[in-house]
Amino acid sequence: MKVAIVTGASSGIGKLLAAGLEKHASFDELWVIARSEEKLKALQAEVKVPVRPVPLDLTDAESTGRVKELLAQEKPFVSVLINASGYGVFERFDRIPEKDVSGMTDLNCRALAMMMYAVLPYCGKGSIIVNIASVAAFQPVPFGAEYAATKAYVLALSRAANRELRPRGIRVLAVCPYWTKTAFFDRANGNSVITHFDCMYDPAFIAKKTFRAMKKKKDYVVPGFIAKATHALTKLLPHSFVMTVFIAQQKLGSRNFADKDS
Ligand SMILES: NC(=O)c1ccc[n+]([C@@H]2O[C@H](COP(=O)([O-])OP(=O)(O)OC[C@H]3O[C@@H](n4cnc5c(N)ncnc54)[C@H](OP(=O)(O)O)[C@@H]3O)[C@@H](O)[C@H]2O)c1
């Protein structure tokens, strides 16, 4: 049996990738992972192949053990893994709630790496792993310091693993979206100080570009013109200058100096 596995399939980019994947890859069953079981179950209405909801909180270190158990039980060929679960909190680092300091690294980094590690014994020629990173991966982002660092990890891990796994015929693709209109902001905005968005992409556009990139030989893709232009600027300009511009754009200069209660 061939399976595709999508984390973060209950919402946003991951949901659209899960719903559209059967048109772009071959598999008999779709395993979908997130915390909201009802939303995962609802995906069956949008997909022809059987959907297996695997409700898990991936910040829990034990959770990927459940995926390993399922794989050991079913012994499938994993043709696609998409790691789309992720979140960000945008605030000065010392003001981020402690649970999110560990939560962001647990979900965006540890769980993503453990999902890759769990599926690789079941992958082979033609398998592809798609990791959702961010344009934030390309340079440090003040007031998104940890989130950007987790995405730099995702990008570096994906690109190097892509090289390592080439002899096995397995590809790893990192997708680096710019701001995208999803529930990401419902969660981020609770504690977010980022308020200026010069552009907001549609998640359907990100999904379309991801499917297209899966057919090419790239190891990362930056979907959209503004996203590509931002990426180019981070290559051309000193990162310290880009950080200063970002802080000014977000009107966060005073926040660098304000004390805890201001
Ligand atoms: N939106 C943007 O501007 C943007 C830009 C660049 C990159 N990204 C990245 O794109 C990816 C998808 O985000 P999105 O924008 O589509 O946001 P979203 O709509 O909030 O989707 C996030 C997904 O992650 C799942 N998730 C969150 N916490 C989880 C946990 N503890 N365990 C398991 N799953 C969990 C959520 O499901 P449950 O809540 O049901 O668990 C949901 O399915 C993320 O990696 C994000 O960092 C987003």
The ligand as a Tripos MOL2 file, in Angstrom:
@<TRIPOS>MOLECULE
LIG
   48    52     1     0     0
SMALL
NO_CHARGES

@<TRIPOS>ATOM
      1 N1          0.6080   31.8770    7.1980 N.am      1 LIG1
      2 C1          1.8020   32.4020    6.9640 C.2       1 LIG1
      3 O1          1.9780   33.6380    6.8150 O.2       1 LIG1
      4 C2          2.9940   31.5020    6.8250 C.ar      1 LIG1
      5 C3          4.1260   32.0080    6.1820 C.ar      1 LIG1
      6 C4          5.2390   31.1920    6.0550 C.ar      1 LIG1
      7 C5          5.2080   29.9010    6.5340 C.ar      1 LIG1
      8 N2          4.0980   29.4310    7.1490 N.ar      1 LIG1
      9 C6          4.1090   28.0480    7.6580 C.3       1 LIG1
     10 O2          3.1340   27.3060    6.9820 O.3       1 LIG1
     11 C7          2.7720   26.1840    7.7790 C.3       1 LIG1
     12 C8          1.2590   26.0760    7.8000 C.3       1 LIG1
     13 O3          0.7460   27.1950    8.4950 O.3       1 LIG1
     14 P1         -0.5980   27.9210    8.0540 P.3       1 LIG1
     15 O4         -0.2520   29.2880    7.6440 O.co2     1 LIG1
     16 O5         -1.3640   27.0620    7.1370 O.co2     1 LIG1
     17 O6         -1.3020   28.0570    9.4910 O.3       1 LIG1
     18 P2         -2.5620   27.3340   10.1280 P.3       1 LIG1
     19 O7         -3.7560   27.5100    9.2620 O.co2     1 LIG1
     20 O8         -2.6050   27.8270   11.5280 O.co2     1 LIG1
     21 O9         -2.1640   25.7830   10.1140 O.3       1 LIG1
     22 C9         -1.2800   25.2420   11.0540 C.3       1 LIG1
     23 C10        -1.4900   23.7540   11.1090 C.3       1 LIG1
     24 O10        -0.5870   23.2200   12.0890 O.3       1 LIG1
     25 C11        -1.3450   22.3730   12.9610 C.3       1 LIG1
     26 N3         -0.7930   22.3970   14.2930 N.ar      1 LIG1
     27 C12        -0.6430   23.4630   15.1060 C.ar      1 LIG1
     28 N4         -0.1920   23.0790   16.2960 N.ar      1 LIG1
     29 C13        -0.0590   21.7280   16.2390 C.ar      1 LIG1
     30 C14         0.3640   20.7340   17.1560 C.ar      1 LIG1
     31 N5          0.7380   21.0610   18.4000 N.pl3     1 LIG1
     32 N6          0.3790   19.4350   16.7580 N.ar      1 LIG1
     33 C15        -0.0040   19.0970   15.5100 C.ar      1 LIG1
     34 N7         -0.3930   19.9930   14.5810 N.ar      1 LIG1
     35 C16        -0.4340   21.2830   14.9570 C.ar      1 LIG1
     36 C17        -2.7400   23.0030   12.9730 C.3       1 LIG1
     37 O11        -3.7190   22.0320   13.3440 O.3       1 LIG1
     38 P3         -4.3910   21.9300   14.7850 P.3       1 LIG1
     39 O12        -4.5900   23.3110   15.3030 O.co2     1 LIG1
     40 O13        -5.6680   21.1820   14.4930 O.co2     1 LIG1
     41 O14        -3.4610   21.1280   15.6060 O.co2     1 LIG1
     42 C18        -2.8930   23.3760   11.5120 C.3       1 LIG1
     43 O15        -3.3630   22.2760   10.7830 O.3       1 LIG1
     44 C19         3.3980   26.4030    9.1480 C.3       1 LIG1
     45 O16         4.5650   25.6240    9.2320 O.3       1 LIG1
     46 C20         3.7640   27.8770    9.1240 C.3       1 LIG1
     47 O17         4.8750   28.1450    9.9630 O.3       1 LIG1
     48 C21         2.9730   30.1900    7.3020 C.ar      1 LIG1
@<TRIPOS>BOND
     1     1     2 1
     2     2     3 2
     3     2     4 1
     4     4     5 ar
     5     4    48 ar
     6     5     6 ar
     7     6     7 ar
     8     7     8 ar
     9     8     9 1
    10     8    48 ar
    11     9    10 1
    12     9    46 1
    13    10    11 1
    14    11    12 1
    15    11    44 1
    16    12    13 1
    17    13    14 1
    18    14    15 2
    19    14    16 1
    20    14    17 1
    21    17    18 1
    22    18    19 2
    23    18    20 1
    24    18    21 1
    25    21    22 1
    26    22    23 1
    27    23    24 1
    28    23    42 1
    29    24    25 1
    30    25    26 1
    31    25    36 1
    32    26    27 ar
    33    26    35 ar
    34    27    28 ar
    35    28    29 ar
    36    29    30 ar
    37    29    35 ar
    38    30    31 1
    39    30    32 ar
    40    32    33 ar
    41    33    34 ar
    42    34    35 ar
    43    36    37 1
    44    36    42 1
    45    37    38 1
    46    38    39 2
    47    38    40 1
    48    38    41 1
    49    42    43 1
    50    44    45 1
    51    44    46 1
    52    46    47 1
@<TRIPOS>SUBSTRUCTURE
     1 LIG1         1 GROUP 0 **** ****
